Amino acid sequence: MDNKERIHQMALISTRGVGHLLWKRLIAQFGSAEAVFNSSVRALTQLPGTSKRLANEILRKDMLRTAEDLLAAHHREGIQVISCYDTAYPERLKHISSPPAFLYFRGHANLNAPKILSIVGTRTATAYGKRMTEQLIGELRIPNLLIVSGLAYGIDICAHKAALQHGLPTLTVLPSSLDIIYPPAHRSIAVSMIERGGIVTEHPLHTPLELHQFPARNRIVAGIADATVVIEAGHKSGALITAELANAHDREVFAVPGNVYERTSVGCNHLIKSQQAHLITCADDILYLMNWRADATKVRPTQAAPPKLPPLSQKEQEALQALQALKREVHIDELSHQAGIPPAQLASVLLQLELKNVVKFMPGNKFKLAAG
């Protein structure tokens, strides 16, 4: 895309009253943002949702001058201005419900890397949470993997540091514009990430930092990745918002179980218990479920002996036998019919089997044998 069209797109999205959906509709209707500005009030008001007052706002020429100055300011700072119509825009992000019209990016990371994993968690991480974060990332040294997080205190910054330590590119999604690194205490880490990953935001330079930008940032953290890992989260943790958004975007969600007496474990344990996340205890679980097996022999030996089953209750044995008879991934309703166990009761039985690593919960409320 040439800079002329980029300036018109920036001016259009900056117009008061023009949201992302209307922005895309206008560009689609007129063929380009430049054509929108070359149209008339009458032509604009033909489009549903565009009033005469809004049409006059759109056609203001000073918006173009402001956008031109803003683009030049980003270029001077070495910041890429990426429209959702650019090939450099993250393809995964285009498929969420409210993708940013523009991203402002500084760094060398591939925003369309073949494998992207977001790692999030509480700001008040315990030694256990930090150790799990470092362990997972240390075991995830596979080609073409990008680690994403939010630069916050706790699990986020631990994930970035561990990625840098192990030579993995890492990207932070900021709630602020790139001239306001938040939190300021992590500025040096953000600078390191520019050379070995990157920093990105949806906000142009000089945008004031406001509270609503924090939860809005989470949709990018979830949407830019193939999967999200939650490592420690309290009852009202922002990490749970990210997990909810990842599920809404039809992305995989993983959670590390924690001590039931720790408040920082409440969120992860709830995600697992309510089947909103896969239980994981090591990187192999992620590699296996995502089919990211760089070394298949290491991750799941093909000639491994069948695992020895733990002690099972009568109902657990009946559910397992039904699943073994079907020999495939199966929806809970079909398994309920096969096993003769009511769905509500079966859900509890399957949770126990998953905790014992006998079955695995799959997307769509389906189950399969853990060894299958």
N, C-alpha and C positions, 0 to 999 in steps of 0.2 A: 504494500500500500504506500502511495506517495504521501509526502508530508502535507500536501494541500488537503487531501481527503481526511487525513488524520486530524488536522486542525478543525475542519468542519465537524467531524464526529465529536471532538472534545467540546467544541462550542455548543453543540446540540445537547449533549448529556449534561452540560453545566447550566442549561436553561432552566429557570425556576418552573416547576410543573411538569418537566419531562423526566419520567422514570425510565428504567431499563426497558420495560415492555413497549412503551410508546416510542422510545428511541429506536428500537429494532423495527417496529411497524412502519415508522416514518421512512427509515432507510430502505426497507423492502418496497414500500409503496412508490417512492420516487427514484429508486435505483442507486442512490448514493446520498450521503449527508450534504454534499455540495449542492446537489439538485434540490434538496429541501430548502436551503437558503436562497436558491434562485427561483423558488416558486412564489406564489402569491397568497395573501390571506384567504382569498376565496378557495384556492386549491387545497390549502391546508385544512380548512374547516370542513371539507368533504370527508375527511377521515374521522370515523367515530372516536369520540374522546378528545377531540381538538376543538376548543372554543375559539371565538374571534380574539378574545383577550390573550389566550395562549399563543395563537398564531402570531400576534403582534410581538409577543415576547421572543418567539423563535427567530423572527426576522430582524431583530436588533443587530446592527452591524458591529456594535462595540463588543459583543460576545466573541466575534471572530478575532478581534484584536487581542482580547484577553487570552484566548486560547493559543494564539500564535506566540505571545510572550511566555505563556506557561510551558509550552513545548520547548521553546528555546532555553528556558531555565533548567528544565530536566536534562537536556542535551549537554549543557555546560557542566552539570554535576555528574555526567556519565551514567545517567539513569535511562533505561529503555522504557519507552511508553508503548505498551502493547495493547492494541485493540482486540476485541473478541473476533474481529474479522481477519486478524493476522495469523499466519501459520505458526508463529512462535507462541501463540496463546495456548494454555494447557487444554488439550482436547477433553480430558476428563471433566474439567470445570465447566465446559459448555453444557453439560447434561444435568446440572443441578437446577433447582427451581428458580433461583435468582442469581445468576452468574454476574460478576462485575463487568461493566462495559469496558473498563480499562484496568490494566495492571501496571504498576510502576516498579521496575525490577532493576536491581543492581547486583551483578555477579556473573558467574560462569555456569551455573547449574542448568541442566536440561529440564525445562519445565514439562517436557513430554517424555521423561525417562521411562524406559520399559517397565521398571518396577518402582513404585512410590509408596512409602509407608509413613503414616503419621503416627507419632508417639506423643501422648498427652497424659496429664495427671495433675495431682494436687500441687499447690504452691508450697505446702507444708510437708514435703516428703520426709519419710523416715529413712533410716539407714537401710532397711529392707527394700524400700521402693527404689532408692538410688542404686543399690546393688543389683536388683533385678534389671533396671534400665541398662546399666553398664554391661551386665551379662548378656542380655538379649542382643544388644548392638554389637558386642564383641563376637557373637556367634553368627551374626548376619552379614559377614563380609563376603558378599556375593557380587558378581558383576552387574552393572547397570542399575544399582539400587540407590535411590535418593531418600534420605531421612528428612521428614518435615516435622516442625513443632512451632511453638509460639514465643520462644525466648523468655518466657515467664520464669519466676523463681521456682525451685523445686524440680519436678520431673522434666519440664521442658528444657531448662538450661542443662540439666544432666544429660539429656539425650543429645543435644547439640555438641557438648564437650566430648562425649563418648564417640560420637560419629567422627569428629575431627581427630581424635586420638587414634582411631582405627582406620583412618584414611578414607572414610566414606563421605561423599558430598552431602551437605546438609543445608536445608532451606528454612528460613524463618518467615512466617507470615505475621507482619506487624499490624496492630490495631491503629497505628498512627501513620502519618506520612513519613517518608524516609529521612527527613531532616530532624525528626523527633524519635530517637531510638528509645523505646520504652521496654523495660525499665532502664534508666540511664546507667545503672551499675553493670549492665551487660553489654555496654557499647564495645568494649575491646573484643568480646566474643563475636559480636555482629561484624566487626571489621575483619576478623579472621575468616568469617564465613563468606565474605565477598570473594575472596580468592579461592576458596574451596567449597563453594556452594552458592549461596546468595541470600538476599533479603528482598522481600516483595510485599506490596500493599495495594489496596484499591484506592488509596487516597493520594491526590496530587500534593506536591510540596506546599508547605505552609497551611495545611489543614489543621485546625485546632483539635486536640485530643479530647474526646468526650466519652462518657461511660457506655453509650449505646454501641460504640465501635468495637468493644471487646466481644460481646456475643456475636456480632455480625462477622467478625474475623473468623470465628469458629467454623462457619459454613465453608470458608475457603480451605481451612486446614483439613476438613473432612472431604470436601469435594475434589481437591486436587490429587488425592491419593487413591490407591486401589483398596487400601484397608487402613483402619485406625486401631492402634493398641492403647488401651487405658491401663496405666500402672499407678495404682493408688488414687482414690477419689472419694471425697467426703460426700455427705448426703446431698449437698447443693453445689457440688463442684462444677465449674465450667466445663471440665472434661466430660461430664455426663451429657451436656448440651452437644458437644462435638460428637459423642457416640450416637446420640439420638439423630443428629443430622446425617451421619454416615449411614445409619440404617435407612433413613428416609431417602437417601441417594442410591440405595441398593448396593452399598459397599459393605465389605466384610468388617466386622468389629470383633476384636479380641480383648480379653481382660485377664489380668493376673490376679488370682485369688489371694486374699490376705487374712490376717488374724481377725477373727470375729470380734475381738475385744478392742480393736483399734478403730477409731472413728475414720481414719484415712482408708480403711478397707470397706466401709459400708457401700460405697458406690460401685466398686468392682464386683463385690459379692452379689449385689442386687442385679447387676447386668447379667451375671452368670445364672443366678437363680431364676430370673424372669426370662431366660433364653434370648436375651438381646445381644449376647456376646458369646463367642467361643471361649471356653476355659483354656488357657495356655500356661505352661510352666517353663518352656524353653523355646529357643528360636526354631528348633526342628518342627515344633507344632505349627508355626507360621509358615515355614517353607513347605510343609506337607499340604496344609489346607489351601495355600495359595498356588500350589504346584510350581513353586520357585526352587525346585531341587537342582541346585548347581552341581551337586555331587550326590546322585541318587543312591549310591552305595552307602554313603555316610548318613544320609537322612533316613532312608527306609530300606535296609538290606533286603533284596528280593528273595534271598534264601534263608531268611531268619526263621527260627523255629516259632511255631504258634505260641503266643504269650499264655502263661498260666493264669487261669481265671481266679479272681479273688472270691471269697465266700459270697454267695448270692442268696437272697430270700426266695421264697417260692414264686412270688409274682415276678421278681427280676428274672428268674430262670424261664418262666413262661414267656415273658416279653422277648428275651434273648432267643429262645427257640423259634418263636414266630419270625423274628428278623432273620435268623439263619436260614429258615425255610424259604423265605422270599428271595434271598440271595441278591439283594439290590437296595439302593437308596429308596426309602418308602415314607410316605406321608403318615403322620400320626393317626389320622382317621382310618386309613387302610390297615395299619398295624393293630389298631384297636379291634377292628373286625377280625383279623387273623388270630390275635391272641385271646379274644374274648374278654378283654379288660376295658371298662369304660374309659373314654378319653381323659376325663379329669383325673382319674386314678392313675392312668398310664403315664400322664405327664410327670407325675411325682416319681414313678418307678424309673422312667427314662432318665430323669435328672440324677438319680442315684447311680444308674449304670454309667452315665457320662462322667460323674465324679470318680468312678472306679476305673475309668479309661476302657470301658467295654464297648460303648457306643459313642458315636460322634453326632452332635447336632449340626444340621446343615441348613442353608437358607431355605425359606419356604416352609418352615416347620416340618422338615423331613429329617430322617435319621438313617444312619448306616452303621455297620460294624466298624469299630475303631481299627481293626486290623485289615479291613476291606479296602 
